Amino acid sequence: MAAAVKLAVKHLYEQVGEQPIYIVGYSNGGALALNYVLSVIEDPSLPPVKKLV
């Protein structure tokens, strides 16, 4: 599932360009969102996220 989130955010980033990306998650989605944000810290080549809700 974490790989699917990375793929989805990369696709979204290609669509919106430099516009901010906000990730919202509930329950398991919240865990996946947090995991993505932590992945960005480890790998700055991933598209950045403006806010995590």
C-alpha positions, 0 to 999 in steps of 0.5 A, a space after each residue: 500500500 505504501 508503494 501505491 501512495 508514493 505512485 499516487 503522489 508522484 502522479 498528482 505532482 505531475 498534474 498539479 506542478 508546484 501547487 501545494 499538496 495536502 494529504 488527509 488520512 483517517 485510520 489506515 489512510 492516516 498511517 499511510 499518509 504519515 508513512 509517506 511524509 516520513 519517506 519524504 524526509 528520508 528521500 527528498 527526491 519524492 514530491 513534497 507535501 505542504 500539510 498533513 491532516 
